[in-house]
């Protein structure tokens, strides 16, 4: 990786710790001679010039916001945790300040994370997307009523799901909403995606790991007591209202997300620290 001369700094203005971290990081970057442009993830408008790297200071939501805006430009992102668990963060703030020179030399490694490509078909035509998803796309209803979804994988019928919805996630997203729905943790370099039912009304419906080589299609069939509101949410940041008969098509995106991390970065270390594995 080439030397980093320009940085886009994404930050969450609603988190005091993130604001403090971002200000300190910006000062250190500028003192080291790097050009810095700031992007607040809470602003409605996002615009920035091309850069050698992006730094996202906050929780996973800040990294997801940054990913949406840099994937098309091929800018790698370093997530610095200033939120909760921070599964998408490559480093903690105190460790970043210690290794700033290594970062600016371009000696952090790039870790490629696969993305979902999500679109909505209505009457045989695409009406939404395709958009990338780093963590997941979720089909659910804000109403407290179960509804039916019909899923097919490639040319094969998979199943009908009656419940509160479905989560389709990447391996990166296996530690997000899918984990809360009892989905498995999946190593992020695998070429798969996960299908996790949300509160299914059939006890034998369980999460399933599917190959990313085929496309998953999920048709909205509606509720037993008539039409209801159903929405599609992409990484919790892009939302689209679905109608009965709409089909959500999910496949592997042609691009990947480039995550930056120091050479000693270990995914298993992240799991041990964030999930308190081995502690009693």
Order of alpha helices (4+ residues) and beta strands (2+ residues): beta-alpha-beta-beta-alpha-beta-beta-alpha-alpha-beta-beta-beta-beta-beta-beta-alpha-beta-beta-beta-beta-beta-beta-alpha
